[in-house]
């Protein structure tokens, strides 16, 4: 596998890393949270050698791209990607979105159906997690303790206790979000099932059987919500099923896009 050649483009007043590879029908690849061009490159390179032109982006806040100027939600990211499509002269494209990139792909498919040919969602985020008993207990306990610490005489403990809760129970993505923390909070709290119901493009869901970040339950909810959707489950794979089973994934996607 070669290394991607990343160029810098100015899109919607932000500098963004872009890799374009191959010739043929266009495919836009959108990475997961914390990823970038390099995390999608194995797929982009393979498909670029199979008669497609792949467009892979470092979304704002990731890779070599600029940070968003303020906290962005998913529709704002979708609008930014639309600006790239216009700049690149891509009237209609196939889409592959992994996890966070799947969130953006869902909104693009709902809001801009004329721009999406076929859609592949890989271990996509976008379904609100089912509250477990432990999570409900944690939420109640946290709120109760922080409310108590707002009383006179105890307020000096509020900040260190908040920090303790964050470090003890925060997800790795949240703890490593840095300057994107406010964006992460907006993104993670958006339930996109209503958007999924409005997708008109044929959609293939590819999921790792053992995915714990976006479990198989989410795939089945999206499959039921999207009008024209099918699900392929990769046995033994996790959240990065497209990399864990690269050969199988790329061949499935190529066959799907050529139909």
Buried (B, 14 or more C-beta within 10 A) or exposed (E): EEEBEBEEBEBBEBEBBBBBBBEEBBBBBBBBBBBBBBBBBBBBBBBBEBEBBBBBBBBBBBBBBBBBEEBBBBBBBBBBBBBBBEBBEBEBBBBBBBBBBBBBBBBBBBBBEEBBBBBBBBBBBBBBBEEEEEEEEBEEEBEEBBEEBEEEEEEEBBEEBBEEBEEEEBEEBBEEBEEBBEBBEBBBEBEBBEBBEBBBBBBBBBBBBBBEBBBBEBBBBBBEBBEEBEBBBBEEBBBBBBBBBBEBBBEBBBEBBEE
